[in-house]
Amino acid sequence: LKLPMDFFTYQIIDIDPTTQILLTDVRARGTAACRLAHVRRLGEPAEVYEDVRVEVLESREVVDDQGRTMTVPVLLRWTVRDGDDDVLTIDGSVDSELRYGHGRGYVGAYTYIGTFHGEPVAGSAYLEWVDTRP
């Protein structure tokens, strides 16, 4: 069986040399199928958070080799919470060329600033983006 996915993003944020955050948002027919944040620390079990939100603050349209258009982010925000606690809040600015070919989607990178467990963070992140919603 195949999931009728119409939106997929997977992003990797390197917080420091031993901490990485994996962000996933998958939607099928407009309904969230998976929206998670995994915090991986070297030598420790992963922490998984389900209170995750991604917002596209600014977008643009791109056209693939077959003439199909897709809306991709220019500016985006991720918020991860654990009950009343803010785990992660970042604002990202897509500052690399998006490369077509991840299925029907794109791969690129962005620069981010924000907080992780209340401490300031900044750096670059990996981005996969597929948005085939009507």
N, CA, C and O atoms as a GROMACS GRO file, in nm:
protein
  536
    1LEU      N    1   0.083  -0.118   0.000
    1LEU     CA    2   0.000   0.000   0.000
    1LEU      C    3   0.088   0.124   0.000
    1LEU      O    4   0.197   0.125   0.057
    2LYS      N    5   0.039   0.229  -0.064
    2LYS     CA    6   0.111   0.355  -0.068
    2LYS      C    7   0.031   0.461   0.005
    2LYS      O    8  -0.091   0.468  -0.008
    3LEU      N    9   0.100   0.543   0.080
    3LEU     CA   10   0.039   0.656   0.148
    3LEU      C   11   0.017   0.768   0.046
    3LEU      O   12   0.112   0.803  -0.024
    4PRO      N   13  -0.104   0.824   0.037
    4PRO     CA   14  -0.129   0.931  -0.060
    4PRO      C   15  -0.071   1.064  -0.011
    4PRO      O   16  -0.144   1.160   0.013
    5MET      N   17   0.060   1.067   0.004
    5MET     CA   18   0.130   1.183   0.059
    5MET      C   19   0.121   1.302  -0.037
    5MET      O   20   0.145   1.287  -0.157
    6ASP      N   21   0.087   1.419   0.017
    6ASP     CA   22   0.087   1.539  -0.066
    6ASP      C   23   0.181   1.646  -0.010
    6ASP      O   24   0.198   1.752  -0.072
    7PHE      N   25   0.240   1.620   0.104
    7PHE     CA   26   0.339   1.713   0.161
    7PHE      C   27   0.439   1.633   0.243
    7PHE      O   28   0.402   1.545   0.321
    8PHE      N   29   0.568   1.665   0.224
    8PHE     CA   30   0.673   1.598   0.299
    8PHE      C   31   0.788   1.696   0.318
    8PHE      O   32   0.834   1.758   0.222
    9THR      N   33   0.834   1.708   0.439
    9THR     CA   34   0.960   1.778   0.463
    9THR      C   35   1.037   1.704   0.570
    9THR      O   36   0.981   1.656   0.669
   10TYR      N   37   1.166   1.696   0.548
   10TYR     CA   38   1.258   1.635   0.644
   10TYR      C   39   1.376   1.729   0.652
   10TYR      O   40   1.436   1.766   0.551
   11GLN      N   41   1.409   1.769   0.774
   11GLN     CA   42   1.515   1.867   0.792
   11GLN      C   43   1.608   1.822   0.904
   11GLN      O   44   1.565   1.763   1.003
   12ILE      N   45   1.736   1.851   0.887
   12ILE     CA   46   1.838   1.813   0.986
   12ILE      C   47   1.908   1.939   1.031
   12ILE      O   48   1.961   2.016   0.951
   13ILE      N   49   1.909   1.960   1.162
   13ILE     CA   50   1.973   2.077   1.221
   13ILE      C   51   2.086   2.029   1.310
   13ILE      O   52   2.064   1.952   1.403
   14ASP      N   53   2.206   2.074   1.282
   14ASP     CA   54   2.320   2.046   1.370
   14ASP      C   55   2.329   2.158   1.473
   14ASP      O   56   2.361   2.272   1.440
   15ILE      N   57   2.300   2.124   1.598
   15ILE     CA   58   2.305   2.222   1.707
   15ILE      C   59   2.449   2.245   1.750
   15ILE      O   60   2.492   2.359   1.768
   16ASP      N   61   2.522   2.136   1.767
   16ASP     CA   62   2.664   2.141   1.802
   16ASP      C   63   2.725   2.010   1.755
   16ASP      O   64   2.655   1.928   1.697
   17PRO      N   65   2.854   1.987   1.779
   17PRO     CA   66   2.916   1.864   1.726
   17PRO      C   67   2.857   1.732   1.780
   17PRO      O   68   2.882   1.626   1.722
   18THR      N   69   2.780   1.738   1.889
   18THR     CA   70   2.724   1.615   1.944
   18THR      C   71   2.571   1.612   1.948
   18THR      O   72   2.513   1.514   1.995
   19THR      N   73   2.505   1.718   1.899
   19THR     CA   74   2.359   1.726   1.906
   19THR      C   75   2.302   1.760   1.770
   19THR      O   76   2.345   1.854   1.703
   20GLN      N   77   2.203   1.680   1.730
   20GLN     CA   78   2.138   1.696   1.601
   20GLN      C   79   1.987   1.684   1.621
   20GLN      O   80   1.941   1.602   1.700
   21ILE      N   81   1.912   1.765   1.548
   21ILE     CA   82   1.766   1.758   1.555
   21ILE      C   83   1.714   1.721   1.416
   21ILE      O   84   1.749   1.783   1.316
   22LEU      N   85   1.630   1.618   1.413
   22LEU     CA   86   1.565   1.574   1.289
   22LEU      C   87   1.419   1.618   1.296
   22LEU      O   88   1.348   1.581   1.390
   23LEU      N   89   1.374   1.694   1.199
   23LEU     CA   90   1.238   1.746   1.195
   23LEU      C   91   1.164   1.685   1.076
   23LEU      O   92   1.215   1.685   0.964
   24THR      N   93   1.045   1.632   1.102
   24THR     CA   94   0.968   1.564   0.997
   24THR      C   95   0.824   1.613   1.000
   24THR      O   96   0.763   1.625   1.106
   25ASP      N   97   0.770   1.641   0.882
   25ASP     CA   98   0.628   1.672   0.868
   25ASP      C   99   0.580   1.603   0.739
   25ASP      O  100   0.627   1.634   0.630
   26VAL      N  101   0.487   1.509   0.754
   26VAL     CA  102   0.431   1.436   0.642
   26VAL      C  103   0.280   1.450   0.649
   26VAL      O  104   0.219   1.428   0.754
   27ARG      N  105   0.220   1.488   0.536
   27ARG     CA  106   0.075   1.503   0.531
   27ARG      C  107   0.020   1.424   0.414
   27ARG      O  108   0.081   1.417   0.308
   28ALA      N  109  -0.095   1.365   0.436
   28ALA     CA  110  -0.163   1.287   0.332
   28ALA      C  111  -0.306   1.338   0.322
   28ALA      O  112  -0.382   1.336   0.419
   29ARG      N  113  -0.340   1.382   0.203
   29ARG     CA  114  -0.474   1.436   0.178
   29ARG      C  115  -0.510   1.545   0.279
   29ARG      O  116  -0.623   1.553   0.326
   30GLY      N  117  -0.412   1.629   0.312
   30GLY     CA  118  -0.435   1.742   0.401
   30GLY      C  119  -0.433   1.710   0.549
   30GLY      O  120  -0.451   1.800   0.631
   31THR      N  121  -0.412   1.585   0.585
   31THR     CA  122  -0.410   1.545   0.725
   31THR      C  123  -0.268   1.507   0.766
   31THR      O  124  -0.197   1.439   0.692
   32ALA      N  125  -0.228   1.551   0.885
   32ALA     CA  126  -0.094   1.517   0.934
   32ALA      C  127  -0.082   1.367   0.955
   32ALA      O  128  -0.159   1.307   1.029
   33ALA      N  129   0.015   1.307   0.889
   33ALA     CA  130   0.042   1.164   0.906
   33ALA      C  131   0.156   1.144   1.005
   33ALA      O  132   0.159   1.044   1.077
   34CYS      N  133   0.250   1.238   1.008
   34CYS     CA  134   0.365   1.230   1.097
   34CYS      C  135   0.424   1.369   1.112
   34CYS      O  136   0.461   1.432   1.013
   35ARG      N  137   0.432   1.417   1.234
   35ARG     CA  138   0.495   1.546   1.261
   35ARG      C  139   0.574   1.528   1.391
   35ARG      O  140   0.518   1.532   1.500
   36LEU      N  141   0.705   1.510   1.376
   36LEU     CA  142   0.789   1.474   1.490
   36LEU      C  143   0.921   1.550   1.488
   36LEU      O  144   0.968   1.596   1.384
   37ALA      N  145   0.979   1.562   1.606
   37ALA     CA  146   1.117   1.610   1.621
   37ALA      C  147   1.193   1.505   1.700
   37ALA      O  148   1.149   1.462   1.807
   38HIS      N  149   1.306   1.463   1.647
   38HIS     CA  150   1.396   1.371   1.717
   38HIS      C  151   1.522   1.448   1.754
   38HIS      O  152   1.588   1.506   1.668
   39VAL      N  153   1.555   1.447   1.882
   39VAL     CA  154   1.680   1.509   1.927
   39VAL      C  155   1.778   1.395   1.952
   39VAL      O  156   1.755   1.308   2.035
   40ARG      N  157   1.888   1.398   1.876
   40ARG     CA  158   1.990   1.294   1.890
   40ARG      C  159   2.116   1.356   1.950
   40ARG      O  160   2.167   1.458   1.903
   41ARG      N  161   2.162   1.290   2.056
   41ARG     CA  162   2.287   1.331   2.119
   41ARG      C  163   2.381   1.212   2.116
   41ARG      O  164   2.341   1.098   2.141
   42LEU      N  165   2.506   1.239   2.085
   42LEU     CA  166   2.606   1.134   2.076
   42LEU      C  167   2.608   1.051   2.205
   42LEU      O  168   2.624   1.106   2.314
   43GLY      N  169   2.593   0.919   2.191
   43GLY     CA  170   2.601   0.828   2.304
   43GLY      C  171   2.478   0.822   2.392
   43GLY      O  172   2.482   0.761   2.499
   44GLU      N  173   2.367   0.885   2.351
   44GLU     CA  174   2.245   0.886   2.432
   44GLU      C  175   2.126   0.841   2.347
   44GLU      O  176   2.130   0.852   2.224
   45PRO      N  177   2.020   0.790   2.412
   45PRO     CA  178   1.900   0.756   2.335
   45PRO      C  179   1.835   0.883   2.278
   45PRO      O  180   1.848   0.991   2.337
   46ALA      N  181   1.768   0.872   2.168
   46ALA     CA  182   1.700   0.986   2.106
   46ALA      C  183   1.579   1.027   2.189
   46ALA      O  184   1.512   0.944   2.250
   47GLU      N  185   1.553   1.158   2.191
   47GLU     CA  186   1.432   1.212   2.250
   47GLU      C  187   1.336   1.240   2.135
   47GLU      O  188   1.377   1.292   2.031
   48VAL      N  189   1.209   1.206   2.152
   48VAL     CA  190   1.110   1.226   2.046
   48VAL      C  191   1.001   1.319   2.099
   48VAL      O  192   0.946   1.298   2.208
   49TYR      N  193   0.970   1.421   2.020
   49TYR     CA  194   0.868   1.518   2.058
   49TYR      C  195   0.759   1.519   1.951
   49TYR      O  196   0.788   1.514   1.832
   50GLU      N  197   0.633   1.526   1.996
   50GLU     CA  198   0.519   1.524   1.905
   50GLU      C  199   0.451   1.660   1.891
   50GLU      O  200   0.374   1.681   1.797
   51ASP      N  201   0.478   1.752   1.984
   51ASP     CA  202   0.418   1.886   1.976
   51ASP      C  203   0.511   1.972   1.890
   51ASP      O  204   0.594   2.047   1.940
   52VAL      N  205   0.492   1.959   1.758
   52VAL     CA  206   0.583   2.018   1.660
   52VAL      C  207   0.500   2.099   1.561
   52VAL      O  208   0.393   2.056   1.518
   53ARG      N  209   0.552   2.215   1.526
   53ARG     CA  210   0.482   2.300   1.429
   53ARG      C  211   0.582   2.362   1.333
   53ARG      O  212   0.687   2.411   1.374
   54VAL      N  213   0.550   2.358   1.205
   54VAL     CA  214   0.630   2.426   1.103
   54VAL      C  215   0.540   2.530   1.036
   54VAL      O  216   0.426   2.501   1.001
   55GLU      N  217   0.594   2.650   1.019
   55GLU     CA  218   0.521   2.758   0.952
   55GLU      C  219   0.608   2.810   0.838
   55GLU      O  220   0.728   2.833   0.856
   56VAL      N  221   0.549   2.829   0.723
   56VAL     CA  222   0.617   2.895   0.613
   56VAL      C  223   0.580   3.043   0.621
   56VAL      O  224   0.464   3.079   0.602
   57LEU      N  225   0.678   3.126   0.650
   57LEU     CA  226   0.654   3.269   0.667
   57LEU      C  227   0.660   3.345   0.535
   57LEU      O  228   0.595   3.448   0.518
   58GLU      N  229   0.738   3.292   0.443
   58GLU     CA  230   0.747   3.350   0.308
   58GLU      C  231   0.779   3.236   0.213
   58GLU      O  232   0.856   3.146   0.246
   59SER      N  233   0.720   3.240   0.094
   59SER     CA  234   0.741   3.132  -0.002
   59SER      C  235   0.758   3.188  -0.142
   59SER      O  236   0.739   3.307  -0.167
   60ARG      N  237   0.794   3.098  -0.233
   60ARG     CA  238   0.802   3.132  -0.374
   60ARG      C  239   0.767   3.007  -0.454
   60ARG      O  240   0.765   2.897  -0.399
   61GLU      N  241   0.741   3.025  -0.581
   61GLU     CA  242   0.711   2.911  -0.666
   61GLU      C  243   0.831   2.878  -0.752
   61GLU      O  244   0.901   2.966  -0.802
   62VAL      N  245   0.855   2.747  -0.769
   62VAL     CA  246   0.958   2.698  -0.859
   62VAL      C  247   0.891   2.606  -0.961
   62VAL      O  248   0.782   2.554  -0.937
   63VAL      N  249   0.957   2.588  -1.074
   63VAL     CA  250   0.902   2.506  -1.182
   63VAL      C  251   1.004   2.399  -1.216
   63VAL      O  252   1.121   2.428  -1.240
   64ASP      N  253   0.959   2.272  -1.217
   64ASP     CA  254   1.051   2.162  -1.249
   64ASP      C  255   1.065   2.146  -1.400
   64ASP      O  256   1.004   2.220  -1.478
   65ASP      N  257   1.147   2.049  -1.441
   65ASP     CA  258   1.176   2.027  -1.583
   65ASP      C  259   1.053   1.988  -1.665
   65ASP      O  260   1.052   2.002  -1.787
   66GLN      N  261   0.948   1.941  -1.598
   66GLN     CA  262   0.826   1.901  -1.668
   66GLN      C  263   0.719   2.010  -1.664
   66GLN      O  264   0.606   1.989  -1.707
   67GLY      N  265   0.756   2.127  -1.612
   67GLY     CA  266   0.664   2.239  -1.609
   67GLY      C  267   0.570   2.244  -1.491
   67GLY      O  268   0.478   2.326  -1.488
   68ARG      N  269   0.590   2.157  -1.392
   68ARG     CA  270   0.504   2.155  -1.273
   68ARG      C  271   0.556   2.257  -1.172
   68ARG      O  272   0.676   2.266  -1.147
   69THR      N  273   0.462   2.333  -1.113
   69THR     CA  274   0.501   2.432  -1.013
   69THR      C  275   0.488   2.374  -0.874
   69THR      O  276   0.407   2.285  -0.848
   70MET      N  277   0.571   2.426  -0.784
   70MET     CA  278   0.566   2.387  -0.643
   70MET      C  279   0.599   2.509  -0.559
   70MET      O  280   0.687   2.588  -0.593
   71THR      N  281   0.528   2.524  -0.450
   71THR     CA  282   0.558   2.630  -0.354
   71THR      C  283   0.665   2.579  -0.259
   71THR      O  284   0.652   2.472  -0.200
   72VAL      N  285   0.772   2.657  -0.245
   72VAL     CA  286   0.883   2.621  -0.156
   72VAL      C  287   0.907   2.735  -0.058
   72VAL      O  288   0.875   2.850  -0.088
   73PRO      N  289   0.962   2.705   0.058
   73PRO     CA  290   0.983   2.811   0.157
   73PRO      C  291   1.102   2.901   0.122
   73PRO      O  292   1.200   2.859   0.063
   74VAL      N  293   1.088   3.026   0.162
   74VAL     CA  294   1.198   3.122   0.162
   74VAL      C  295   1.236   3.147   0.308
   74VAL      O  296   1.354   3.146   0.344
   75LEU      N  297   1.134   3.170   0.392
   75LEU     CA  298   1.152   3.186   0.536
   75LEU      C  299   1.059   3.088   0.605
   75LEU      O  300   0.943   3.074   0.566
   76LEU      N  301   1.109   3.019   0.708
   76LEU     CA  302   1.026   2.923   0.780
   76LEU      C  303   1.058   2.926   0.929
   76LEU      O  304   1.163   2.974   0.971
   77ARG      N  305   0.965   2.873   1.006
   77ARG     CA  306   0.981   2.867   1.152
   77ARG      C  307   0.939   2.729   1.202
   77ARG      O  308   0.835   2.676   1.162
   78TRP      N  309   1.022   2.671   1.289
   78TRP     CA  310   0.989   2.546   1.358
   78TRP      C  311   0.974   2.577   1.506
   78TRP      O  312   1.052   2.652   1.564
   79THR      N  313   0.871   2.518   1.566
   79THR     CA  314   0.850   2.528   1.711
   79THR      C  315   0.828   2.386   1.764
   79THR      O  316   0.744   2.312   1.713
   80VAL      N  317   0.906   2.350   1.866
   80VAL     CA  318   0.892   2.219   1.931
   80VAL      C  319   0.870   2.245   2.079
   80VAL      O  320   0.946   2.318   2.143
   81ARG      N  321   0.765   2.183   2.133
   81ARG     CA  322   0.732   2.202   2.275
   81ARG      C  323   0.721   2.067   2.344
   81ARG      O  324   0.691   1.965   2.282
   82ASP      N  325   0.744   2.069   2.474
   82ASP     CA  326   0.726   1.953   2.560
   82ASP      C  327   0.642   1.999   2.678
   82ASP      O  328   0.695   2.049   2.778
   83GLY      N  329   0.511   1.983   2.666
   83GLY     CA  330   0.421   2.038   2.768
   83GLY      C  331   0.428   2.190   2.763
   83GLY      O  332   0.403   2.250   2.659
   84ASP      N  333   0.463   2.252   2.876
   84ASP     CA  334   0.476   2.398   2.883
   84ASP      C  335   0.614   2.448   2.846
   84ASP      O  336   0.638   2.568   2.842
   85ASP      N  337   0.707   2.356   2.819
   85ASP     CA  338   0.846   2.394   2.793
   85ASP      C  339   0.873   2.407   2.643
   85ASP      O  340   0.830   2.325   2.562
   86ASP      N  341   0.944   2.514   2.608
   86ASP     CA  342   0.992   2.531   2.471
   86ASP      C  343   1.120   2.450   2.455
   86ASP      O  344   1.218   2.475   2.524
   87VAL      N  345   1.119   2.356   2.364
   87VAL     CA  346   1.238   2.276   2.335
   87VAL      C  347   1.321   2.347   2.227
   87VAL      O  348   1.441   2.366   2.243
   88LEU      N  349   1.254   2.386   2.118
   88LEU     CA  350   1.323   2.446   2.005
   88LEU      C  351   1.233   2.548   1.939
   88LEU      O  352   1.115   2.522   1.916
   89THR      N  353   1.287   2.663   1.909
   89THR     CA  354   1.222   2.762   1.825
   89THR      C  355   1.329   2.818   1.734
   89THR      O  356   1.426   2.878   1.780
   90ILE      N  357   1.312   2.799   1.604
   90ILE     CA  358   1.409   2.854   1.510
   90ILE      C  359   1.338   2.921   1.393
   90ILE      O  360   1.229   2.882   1.352
   91ASP      N  361   1.402   3.023   1.341
   91ASP     CA  362   1.362   3.087   1.217
   91ASP      C  363   1.470   3.057   1.116
   91ASP      O  364   1.589   3.079   1.142
   92GLY      N  365   1.430   3.007   0.999
   92GLY     CA  366   1.525   2.970   0.896
   92GLY      C  367   1.506   3.051   0.770
   92GLY      O  368   1.394   3.088   0.734
   93SER      N  369   1.616   3.078   0.702
   93SER     CA  370   1.616   3.149   0.575
   93SER      C  371   1.685   3.061   0.471
   93SER      O  372   1.805   3.037   0.478
   94VAL      N  373   1.608   3.014   0.373
   94VAL     CA  374   1.664   2.926   0.270
   94VAL      C  375   1.760   3.009   0.187
   94VAL      O  376   1.721   3.104   0.119
   95ASP      N  377   1.888   2.971   0.193
   95ASP     CA  378   1.991   3.052   0.129
   95ASP      C  379   2.080   2.969   0.037
   95ASP      O  380   2.193   3.008   0.007
   96SER      N  381   2.030   2.855  -0.007
   96SER     CA  382   2.102   2.776  -0.106
   96SER      C  383   2.010   2.754  -0.226
   96SER      O  384   1.888   2.770  -0.217
   97GLU      N  385   2.071   2.718  -0.336
   97GLU     CA  386   1.991   2.680  -0.452
   97GLU      C  387   1.918   2.550  -0.416
   97GLU      O  388   1.977   2.458  -0.361
   98LEU      N  389   1.790   2.545  -0.448
   98LEU     CA  390   1.716   2.421  -0.427
   98LEU      C  391   1.738   2.332  -0.548
   98LEU      O  392   1.719   2.374  -0.662
   99ARG      N  393   1.776   2.210  -0.522
   99ARG     CA  394   1.804   2.114  -0.631
   99ARG      C  395   1.685   2.020  -0.646
   99ARG      O  396   1.639   1.959  -0.550
  100TYR      N  397   1.636   2.010  -0.769
  100TYR     CA  398   1.523   1.923  -0.798
  100TYR      C  399   1.571   1.778  -0.806
  100TYR      O  400   1.684   1.751  -0.844
  101GLY      N  401   1.482   1.685  -0.768
  101GLY     CA  402   1.514   1.544  -0.788
  101GLY      C  403   1.496   1.458  -0.666
  101GLY      O  404   1.527   1.339  -0.670
  102HIS      N  405   1.447   1.514  -0.557
  102HIS     CA  406   1.415   1.432  -0.441
  102HIS      C  407   1.271   1.386  -0.461
  102HIS      O  408   1.178   1.449  -0.411
  103GLY      N  409   1.253   1.275  -0.534
  103GLY     CA  410   1.119   1.240  -0.580
  103GLY      C  411   1.072   1.351  -0.670
  103GLY      O  412   1.138   1.384  -0.768
  104ARG      N  413   0.956   1.409  -0.638
  104ARG     CA  414   0.909   1.527  -0.712
  104ARG      C  415   0.947   1.655  -0.642
  104ARG      O  416   0.898   1.762  -0.678
  105GLY      N  417   1.036   1.647  -0.542
  105GLY     CA  418   1.067   1.764  -0.463
  105GLY      C  419   1.209   1.815  -0.476
  105GLY      O  420   1.278   1.787  -0.574
  106TYR      N  421   1.250   1.889  -0.375
  106TYR     CA  422   1.374   1.964  -0.378
  106TYR      C  423   1.456   1.941  -0.251
  106TYR      O  424   1.404   1.906  -0.145
  107VAL      N  425   1.585   1.962  -0.266
  107VAL     CA  426   1.679   1.952  -0.155
  107VAL      C  427   1.760   2.081  -0.151
  107VAL      O  428   1.797   2.135  -0.255
  108GLY      N  429   1.786   2.130  -0.031
  108GLY     CA  430   1.865   2.252  -0.017
  108GLY      C  431   1.911   2.270   0.126
  108GLY      O  432   1.918   2.174   0.203
  109ALA      N  433   1.942   2.393   0.160
  109ALA     CA  434   1.991   2.425   0.295
  109ALA      C  435   1.940   2.562   0.336
  109ALA      O  436   1.900   2.643   0.252
  110TYR      N  437   1.941   2.586   0.466
  110TYR     CA  438   1.904   2.718   0.516
  110TYR      C  439   1.986   2.752   0.640
  110TYR      O  440   2.039   2.665   0.708
  111THR      N  441   1.994   2.880   0.665
  111THR     CA  442   2.059   2.932   0.784
  111THR      C  443   1.949   2.958   0.887
  111THR      O  444   1.842   3.007   0.852
  112TYR      N  445   1.977   2.926   1.013
  112TYR     CA  446   1.875   2.944   1.116
  112TYR      C  447   1.932   3.017   1.237
  112TYR      O  448   2.053   3.016   1.262
  113ILE      N  449   1.842   3.080   1.312
  113ILE     CA  450   1.872   3.135   1.444
  113ILE      C  451   1.753   3.102   1.534
  113ILE      O  452   1.641   3.086   1.485
  114GLY      N  453   1.778   3.091   1.664
  114GLY     CA  454   1.669   3.062   1.756
  114GLY      C  455   1.719   3.019   1.891
  114GLY      O  456   1.826   3.060   1.936
  115THR      N  457   1.640   2.934   1.957
  115THR     CA  458   1.677   2.883   2.088
  115THR      C  459   1.652   2.733   2.094
  115THR      O  460   1.561   2.680   2.031
  116PHE      N  461   1.736   2.666   2.173
  116PHE     CA  462   1.722   2.524   2.201
  116PHE      C  463   1.735   2.509   2.351
  116PHE      O  464   1.840   2.536   2.409
  117HIS      N  465   1.626   2.465   2.415
  117HIS     CA  466   1.618   2.458   2.562
  117HIS      C  467   1.661   2.590   2.625
  117HIS      O  468   1.736   2.591   2.723
  118GLY      N  469   1.613   2.701   2.567
  118GLY     CA  470   1.637   2.833   2.624
  118GLY      C  471   1.772   2.895   2.592
  118GLY      O  472   1.798   3.010   2.628
  119GLU      N  473   1.859   2.821   2.525
  119GLU     CA  474   1.991   2.873   2.490
  119GLU      C  475   1.993   2.916   2.344
  119GLU      O  476   1.934   2.848   2.259
  120PRO      N  477   2.060   3.027   2.312
  120PRO     CA  478   2.064   3.070   2.173
  120PRO      C  479   2.141   2.971   2.084
  120PRO      O  480   2.243   2.915   2.125
  121VAL      N  481   2.089   2.950   1.963
  121VAL     CA  482   2.154   2.863   1.865
  121VAL      C  483   2.148   2.931   1.729
  121VAL      O  484   2.060   3.012   1.701
  122ALA      N  485   2.243   2.896   1.645
  122ALA     CA  486   2.247   2.946   1.508
  122ALA      C  487   2.334   2.851   1.427
  122ALA      O  488   2.425   2.787   1.481
  123GLY      N  489   2.305   2.841   1.300
  123GLY     CA  490   2.385   2.753   1.216
  123GLY      C  491   2.317   2.729   1.084
  123GLY      O  492   2.238   2.811   1.037
  124SER      N  493   2.347   2.614   1.023
  124SER     CA  494   2.286   2.579   0.896
  124SER      C  495   2.214   2.446   0.910
  124SER      O  496   2.244   2.365   0.998
  125ALA      N  497   2.118   2.425   0.822
  125ALA     CA  498   2.034   2.305   0.828
  125ALA      C  499   2.013   2.251   0.688
  125ALA      O  500   2.021   2.324   0.589
  126TYR      N  501   1.988   2.122   0.681
  126TYR     CA  502   1.958   2.049   0.558
  126TYR      C  503   1.806   2.045   0.540
  126TYR      O  504   1.733   2.031   0.637
  127LEU      N  505   1.759   2.058   0.415
  127LEU     CA  506   1.617   2.067   0.386
  127LEU      C  507   1.578   1.976   0.270
  127LEU      O  508   1.640   1.980   0.164
  128GLU      N  509   1.475   1.893   0.292
  128GLU     CA  510   1.408   1.820   0.184
  128GLU      C  511   1.265   1.872   0.183
  128GLU      O  512   1.205   1.888   0.289
  129TRP      N  513   1.211   1.899   0.064
  129TRP     CA  514   1.079   1.962   0.054
  129TRP      C  515   1.003   1.909  -0.066
  129TRP      O  516   1.049   1.921  -0.180
  130VAL      N  517   0.885   1.851  -0.041
  130VAL     CA  518   0.795   1.805  -0.147
  130VAL      C  519   0.656   1.855  -0.110
  130VAL      O  520   0.602   1.818  -0.006
  131ASP      N  521   0.598   1.938  -0.195
  131ASP     CA  522   0.465   1.991  -0.168
  131ASP      C  523   0.381   1.981  -0.295
  131ASP      O  524   0.392   2.065  -0.384
  132THR      N  525   0.298   1.878  -0.302
  132THR     CA  526   0.213   1.857  -0.420
  132THR      C  527   0.066   1.886  -0.389
  132THR      O  528  -0.023   1.844  -0.463
  133ARG      N  529   0.042   1.959  -0.281
  133ARG     CA  530  -0.095   1.994  -0.246
  133ARG      C  531  -0.154   2.084  -0.356
  133ARG      O  532  -0.082   2.164  -0.416
  134PRO      N  533  -0.284   2.069  -0.380
  134PRO     CA  534  -0.347   2.153  -0.485
  134PRO      C  535  -0.345   2.299  -0.445
  134PRO      O  536  -0.393   2.384  -0.520
   0.00000   0.00000   0.00000
